Amino acid sequence: MAKAVKKGTLLDVSYFLDDEKGIALNLFVKTQKGIEEFSEKKFKPYFYVVTDDAKKRLRELEKKEFGEEKIKPMKVEEVKKSNEENVLKLSFKNTHELITARESIEEMQGVKEKREYDIPFAKRFLIDQSIEPMNGLELEVNEKNEVQKLRVYNTKKDLLDELSVACFDIETYSPGRFSDPSRDPIVSIALSSGGKEKAFVWRQKPEKEKADFFETEKEMLEAFLNEMAKSKPDIIVTYNGDMFDFPYIKERARVLKVDLKKGFGSEPDVRRKGLQNAVKLKGIQHVDAYQIVRLMTRFGTVSLVKFDLESVSFELFGKEKEKMTPEQINKAWSTGTNIDALLQYNKEDAKTTLRIAETFLPLFFEFSKLVHQTLFDSTRSSAGQLVEDLLIEKSFENNALIPNKPQEGVVTQRLLQSFKGGYVKEPVAGLHENIAVLDFRSLHPSIMISHNVSPETLKCEHASCRNGKNLSPDKDWFCEKKRGFIPTIIEEILNKRIEIKNEMKKFKEGTPEFESLKARQHALKIVLNSHYGYLGYARSRWYSRESARAVTAWSRHYIRESIHKAEKAGFNPIYSDTDSLFIIVPKGKTEKDVNAFVKKINSELPGAMELEFEGYYKRGIFVTKKEGGAAKKRYALVDFKDSLKIVGFEYVRRDWARIAKETQKEVIEAVLKEGKPEKAVEIVKKIVERLKKGEVTKKELIIMTQIRRPLNKYENIGPHVAAAQKAVKRGKEVGVGSTISFIITKSGKSISDKAELEEFVKEGNYDADYYINHQVLPAIIKILAELGYSEEDLIQGGKQQSLSSFM
């Protein structure tokens, strides 16, 4: 047979049954011709069993028939594993036969345990062949495009330049209720690709806004699909497309008898992934930017409470994006009034969604390569799943069997157990100057490396290890003679990240080389810092409560020791939390002394542990709790370049009104940057005056929060619940998980009576006293009280204070 060599970027792997009911893999590779499909028929599904006598059980299993279909393994062979003996590998013709066999195999005499029976087949192939999605793949194929040989190589191309990315967004008709795809039409569709936006609309012809107009919804949908096909996308992006756009467009296509394969390459497959839907295409990678933003929030990279496009656009890009309500969309399409605004809104949604995806896709390309997940999977993953997939891959490399997932009963028992967390030294409340902030670099991972923390090294049998250097403060010990599985992996990641960060220094920020390296080190950082949490995660395959407990015990030990040494060195520790230490640099000492102190600490720390000089700040304020003492994680700092660092205040939270957050930020800037508390007081007085005069706009007054249970299950009806209940009576759908925006209006007796969703509130209709006494003043009084001001001073006027009075 003639052979050809194909090269490109691996996008996707799926599988199918061939004519003989044998399983085969589909490999979708982006080559110079576009997305090409190749088949791999040699790789077969398998799992392992641990037995009492491998040779004896091998003969029995070769003859064994499973289930009513009398299924036999294709092959049974004894294999050597580094962490188990008497292991047999059973291979099958297809996944159906594997599933049938695994259901009853543990009933056989001499079979102790089945292992690796739940690894998805496509994932199994990627691991065993060491193939990385979103990386280079060279294939030798015959004339039927059947793979004969594979070779992996590192692509040096910028994938965002190489791959074609398109985004679409739909607007739907919702006549006084939530849209129903079985009867309510799609009114317009926007497509963003290659730096251009295009809109499709039917029934109502736009006046000035450029769009393709059609007489029927079916014509519009078919034209959109044709345009999508022309763009030849490798990645299709949506915003909440898993739960809305794709299921909706799929149902409308069914009703209208439209073939979606024209534009999407395959019929969208709506499947369950965890607790939500996920929509998969064959070959083309569907990326839901909403899922990306949620994941980045969990990673701590983005701070959001509300996840609508308007909030995300403002948070990520500092850009105000106009909002159209369902009522406005209905009116625009029904009457033709303001149809141009609808199309602009639709196109802006698609454009913003694409921008979100392009911001984070380089990071997820790296996740895909690192843990052998397709882009579809990595963008819907979790920190725990990323760690687990990496450990599965490394287990295969080490020829070790993977632990099984815990049963539900075991998970329940694990959830009942807990352990003590990190150490927090209460901050010294007030205003301080010359503050040095010291951080332990990757504290938990570095402890795990330095003390060899891993489930299989815990409480080893060596007598010398029981009281050795790896004995934790909680009296758990870890082996000193054999290197642990997890510390080895973490150390490799840590060293690689340090190497990449050093490489970044060779390139100018913003260049393709710099941004590529930045994404790689960010991916490594997230996975690196997630290993400790995975050890204590109840559903972890590598769960070890004792190991996780030991890590936090050591973290408390090292931070306390650093505080003690800082005091001995003449510094004044004013606050510490888990992995960081804040010290006052007294007169007579300089940054040079801080660096010398850090160097001395590092000379005494074990292994990979390292204390870093994070920053030097000219001024900082820590606020006081109402019940006395200082608030944890609530401080603001300003460095010598006037850059602010704000932690824990309302400014960096999304569940306070903007007027409170912005006022607080201005107050902090006046106090810390300018050293003018009297200016801060004037700022507050002006805001109070604006509120009293009714001059504050709706967008400054919105309070956002999430509905966490069914509305009829709330016993105490708070303002957000009351606002949601009123909205439901008006026909708006509000369910568990909905993030709502509400305003406290003038109408009503109690605060809950006055609460209304912002879309039902007119400009100027707000309760000024509520926003003064329950938003603005609580946000700033904790700061100004440290400078001697009271609420009366802020509302009525009063004393003048200089900053030097409080230093």
LINURMO-V148317 format. One record per backbone hydrogen bond with DSSP energy under -0.5 kcal/mol. CO is the residue of the C=O (numbers start at 1). NH is the residue of the N-H. E is the energy in kcal/mol with one decimal. If there is no record, write none. Layout:
# LINURMO-V148317
co nh e
CO NH E
CO NH E
This chain:
# LINURMO-V148317
co nh e
4 6 -0.5
4 141 -2.9
6 139 -3.1
8 10 -0.5
8 137 -2.7
9 30 -3.1
10 134 -3.4
11 375 -0.5
12 28 -2.6
14 26 -3.3
16 24 -2.7
18 21 -2.1
22 18 -3.2
24 16 -2.6
25 27 -0.5
25 40 -2.3
26 14 -2.0
26 28 -0.5
27 29 -0.6
27 38 -2.4
28 11 -2.9
28 12 -1.4
29 31 -0.9
29 36 -3.0
30 9 -1.9
31 34 -1.3
34 31 -3.1
34 36 -0.7
36 29 -2.7
38 27 -3.3
39 147 -3.3
40 25 -2.9
45 92 -2.6
47 90 -2.9
48 115 -2.9
49 51 -0.5
49 88 -2.6
50 112 -2.5
50 113 -1.5
53 57 -2.5
54 58 -2.1
55 59 -1.4
56 60 -1.3
57 61 -2.7
58 62 -1.9
59 63 -0.7
60 63 -0.7
60 64 -0.9
66 71 -2.8
67 70 -1.5
71 66 -2.6
75 91 -2.6
77 89 -3.0
79 87 -0.7
84 81 -0.8
86 51 -2.8
87 79 -2.3
88 49 -2.2
88 90 -0.5
89 77 -2.0
89 91 -0.5
90 47 -1.7
91 74 -2.2
91 75 -1.3
93 23 -2.4
94 98 -1.7
95 99 -2.7
96 100 -2.1
97 101 -2.1
98 102 -2.6
99 103 -1.2
100 104 -0.6
101 104 -0.9
101 105 -1.2
104 107 -1.8
105 108 -1.5
108 111 -1.6
110 52 -1.7
110 112 -0.8
113 50 -3.1
115 48 -2.6
118 120 -0.6
120 124 -2.8
121 125 -2.1
122 126 -2.1
123 127 -2.3
124 128 -2.7
125 129 -2.2
126 131 -2.3
127 130 -1.2
131 133 -0.6
132 135 -1.2
135 10 -2.2
136 153 -1.7
137 8 -1.4
138 151 -2.2
139 6 -2.9
139 141 -0.6
140 148 -3.7
140 149 -1.4
141 4 -2.8
142 145 -2.1
145 39 -2.1
146 142 -1.7
149 140 -2.3
151 138 -3.5
153 136 -1.1
153 155 -0.6
157 159 -0.8
158 161 -1.3
158 162 -2.1
159 163 -3.2
163 165 -0.6
164 234 -3.0
164 235 -2.0
165 194 -0.6
166 237 -3.1
167 192 -3.1
169 190 -2.6
171 187 -2.4
171 188 -1.4
174 176 -1.9
179 181 -0.5
180 183 -1.9
180 184 -3.7
185 173 -2.2
185 187 -0.5
187 202 -1.2
188 171 -2.4
189 200 -2.6
190 169 -2.0
191 198 -2.6
192 167 -2.5
193 196 -1.5
196 193 -2.5
198 191 -2.9
199 212 -2.8
200 189 -2.3
201 214 -1.7
202 204 -2.2
203 205 -0.6
211 213 -0.6
212 201 -2.5
214 203 -1.7
216 220 -1.8
217 221 -2.7
218 222 -2.5
219 223 -2.2
220 224 -2.3
221 225 -2.2
222 226 -2.1
223 227 -2.2
224 228 -2.6
225 229 -2.3
226 230 -1.9
227 231 -1.5
228 232 -0.5
228 233 -0.6
229 232 -1.1
234 285 -2.6
235 166 -2.5
236 287 -2.7
237 168 -1.7
238 240 -0.5
238 289 -2.9
240 244 -2.3
240 245 -0.6
241 246 -1.6
241 247 -0.6
244 248 -2.8
245 249 -2.7
246 250 -2.4
247 251 -1.9
248 252 -2.5
249 253 -2.1
250 254 -1.7
251 255 -2.4
252 256 -2.7
253 257 -0.9
253 258 -2.6
258 260 -0.8
259 262 -1.1
260 263 -1.1
260 264 -2.3
261 265 -1.5
268 270 -0.8
269 271 -0.7
269 280 -2.5
271 278 -2.7
273 276 -1.4
276 273 -3.3
278 271 -2.9
278 280 -0.6
280 269 -2.8
281 283 -0.6
282 284 -2.0
284 286 -0.6
285 236 -2.3
285 287 -0.7
286 288 -0.5
287 238 -2.0
287 289 -0.8
288 291 -0.7
288 292 -1.5
289 293 -2.4
290 294 -2.2
291 295 -2.2
292 296 -2.8
293 297 -1.8
294 298 -1.9
295 299 -1.9
296 300 -0.5
296 301 -2.0
296 302 -1.2
297 300 -0.9
302 304 -0.7
308 312 -2.3
309 313 -2.7
310 314 -1.8
311 315 -2.3
312 316 -2.9
313 317 -2.2
313 319 -1.3
314 318 -1.2
318 320 -0.5
325 329 -2.3
326 330 -2.7
327 331 -2.3
328 332 -2.5
329 333 -2.2
330 334 -2.7
331 335 -2.5
331 336 -0.5
331 337 -0.6
332 336 -1.4
336 339 -1.2
338 342 -1.5
339 343 -2.0
340 344 -2.4
341 345 -2.5
342 346 -2.5
343 347 -2.5
344 348 -2.5
345 349 -2.1
346 350 -1.8
347 351 -2.6
348 352 -2.6
349 353 -2.4
350 354 -2.2
351 355 -1.9
352 356 -2.3
353 357 -2.3
354 358 -2.6
355 359 -1.6
356 360 -1.4
357 361 -2.5
360 363 -0.8
360 364 -1.6
361 365 -2.6
362 366 -1.5
363 367 -1.9
364 368 -2.3
365 369 -1.9
366 370 -2.7
367 371 -2.6
368 372 -0.8
368 373 -1.2
374 378 -2.9
375 379 -2.0
377 380 -1.5
378 381 -1.0
382 386 -2.4
383 387 -2.1
384 388 -2.6
385 389 -2.6
386 390 -1.8
387 391 -2.6
388 392 -2.4
389 393 -2.2
390 394 -2.5
391 395 -2.2
392 396 -1.9
393 397 -2.0
394 398 -1.9
395 400 -2.9
396 399 -1.5
399 82 -2.7
407 411 -2.2
408 412 -2.4
409 413 -1.8
410 414 -2.4
411 415 -2.2
412 416 -0.9
413 416 -0.7
414 417 -1.4
423 578 -3.1
424 426 -0.6
425 576 -1.4
427 429 -0.8
430 622 -2.4
432 620 -2.5
434 436 -0.5
434 585 -3.1
435 617 -3.2
436 438 -0.5
436 583 -2.7
437 614 -1.6
437 615 -1.4
438 581 -2.8
439 441 -0.6
439 612 -3.8
440 443 -0.9
442 446 -2.8
443 447 -2.1
444 448 -2.2
445 449 -2.1
446 450 -2.6
447 451 -2.4
448 453 -1.9
449 452 -0.8
452 454 -0.6
454 457 -1.4
454 458 -1.0
455 458 -0.5
457 460 -0.8
457 479 -1.9
462 465 -1.0
462 466 -0.6
463 466 -0.9
465 468 -1.3
468 471 -1.4
470 472 -0.7
470 478 -0.9
472 475 -2.4
476 472 -3.5
477 459 -3.3
484 488 -1.4
485 489 -1.5
486 490 -2.7
487 491 -2.5
488 492 -1.7
489 493 -2.2
490 494 -3.0
491 495 -2.6
492 496 -1.9
493 497 -2.5
494 498 -2.3
495 499 -2.2
496 500 -2.4
497 501 -2.6
498 502 -1.9
499 503 -1.9
500 504 -2.2
501 505 -0.8
502 505 -0.6
503 506 -1.7
504 507 -1.8
508 511 -2.0
511 515 -2.6
512 516 -2.2
513 517 -2.0
514 518 -2.5
515 519 -2.1
516 520 -1.8
517 521 -2.6
518 522 -2.0
519 523 -2.2
520 524 -2.1
521 525 -2.2
522 526 -2.2
523 527 -2.1
524 528 -2.9
525 529 -2.5
526 530 -0.5
527 530 -0.8
527 531 -0.5
528 531 -1.0
530 534 -1.8
531 535 -1.7
532 536 -1.0
534 537 -1.0
535 544 -2.7
537 540 -2.1
540 543 -0.9
544 548 -2.3
545 549 -2.8
546 550 -2.2
547 551 -1.8
548 552 -1.8
549 553 -2.0
550 554 -2.4
551 555 -2.1
552 556 -2.2
553 557 -1.9
554 558 -2.7
555 559 -1.9
556 560 -2.0
557 561 -2.2
558 562 -1.8
559 563 -2.0
560 564 -2.3
561 565 -2.2
562 566 -2.2
563 567 -2.1
564 568 -2.0
565 569 -1.6
566 571 -2.5
567 570 -1.5
571 573 -0.6
572 584 -2.7
574 428 -1.8
575 582 -3.2
576 425 -2.2
577 579 -2.5
577 580 -1.0
579 440 -2.9
580 577 -1.5
581 438 -3.1
581 583 -0.5
582 574 -2.5
582 575 -1.2
583 436 -3.0
584 572 -1.7
584 586 -0.9
586 589 -2.0
590 593 -0.6
590 594 -1.5
591 595 -2.7
592 596 -2.0
593 597 -2.2
594 598 -2.6
595 599 -2.4
596 600 -2.0
597 601 -2.4
598 602 -2.5
599 603 -1.5
600 604 -0.7
601 604 -1.3
601 605 -0.8
606 609 -2.0
610 441 -2.7
612 439 -2.6
612 614 -1.2
615 437 -2.8
616 640 -0.7
617 435 -2.7
618 434 -1.1
619 638 -2.4
620 432 -3.1
621 636 -1.8
622 430 -3.1
623 631 -2.0
625 628 -1.2
629 625 -2.9
631 634 -0.9
634 623 -1.2
635 647 -2.8
636 621 -2.4
637 645 -2.5
638 618 -1.3
638 619 -1.5
639 642 -1.7
643 639 -2.0
645 637 -2.6
647 635 -2.1
649 652 -1.3
650 653 -1.6
654 704 -0.5
657 660 -0.7
657 661 -1.9
658 662 -3.2
659 663 -1.7
660 664 -2.2
661 665 -2.2
662 666 -2.3
663 667 -2.3
664 668 -2.6
665 669 -2.5
666 670 -2.3
667 671 -2.3
668 672 -3.2
668 673 -0.5
669 673 -1.5
669 674 -1.6
670 676 -2.9
675 803 -0.5
676 679 -0.6
676 680 -1.5
677 681 -2.0
678 682 -1.8
679 683 -2.2
680 684 -1.9
681 685 -2.3
682 686 -2.2
683 687 -1.9
684 688 -2.5
685 689 -2.2
686 690 -2.4
687 691 -2.4
688 692 -2.3
689 693 -2.0
690 694 -0.5
690 695 -2.4
691 694 -1.1
697 700 -1.0
697 701 -0.5
698 701 -1.9
698 702 -1.0
700 659 -2.6
702 658 -0.5
703 742 -2.6
705 740 -2.7
706 708 -0.7
707 737 -3.6
710 713 -2.3
711 714 -1.0
715 717 -0.6
716 718 -1.3
718 722 -2.7
719 723 -2.6
720 724 -1.9
721 725 -2.8
722 726 -2.1
723 727 -1.9
724 728 -2.2
725 729 -1.8
726 730 -1.0
727 732 -2.4
728 731 -1.8
732 734 -0.6
735 738 -2.1
738 707 -3.0
738 740 -0.6
740 705 -1.9
740 742 -0.5
741 758 -2.4
742 703 -2.6
743 745 -0.8
743 756 -2.1
744 767 -2.3
746 748 -0.5
750 754 -1.6
751 755 -0.8
752 755 -0.7
754 745 -2.6
756 743 -2.8
757 760 -2.3
758 761 -1.6
762 765 -1.9
764 766 -1.5
766 768 -1.0
767 771 -1.9
768 772 -2.3
769 773 -2.8
770 774 -2.9
771 775 -0.6
771 776 -3.0
772 777 -2.4
775 779 -1.3
776 780 -1.3
777 780 -0.6
777 781 -3.0
778 782 -0.5
780 783 -0.8
780 784 -2.6
781 785 -2.5
782 624 -0.5
783 786 -0.8
784 787 -1.2
784 789 -2.2
785 788 -1.5
790 794 -1.3
791 795 -1.9
792 796 -3.2
792 797 -0.6
793 797 -1.1
802 805 -1.4
803 806 -2.0
804 807 -0.8
